């Protein structure tokens, strides 16, 4: 059975979030991520993914790992895209 890949209108929005957070910064904390996600007016599903980040400071690669793990756990990687 063939699976159809559906992409949300919000596909790539998490990548935009990550890119905006790390412009000029090596690390950001969870609160920065939450505030920026609200400013970008991310859809509820993506706000849920962001809210799953444990408290702490994040270098880009660690944050991407955390967000991609949450997307995979929800089965939303194809729907919203993964981050780098």
Secondary structure, 3 states (H helix, E strand, C coil): CCCCCCCCCCCCHHHHHHHHHCCCCCEEEHHHHHHHHHHCCCCHHHHHHHHCCCCCEEEHHHHHHHHHHHHHHHCCHHHHCCCC
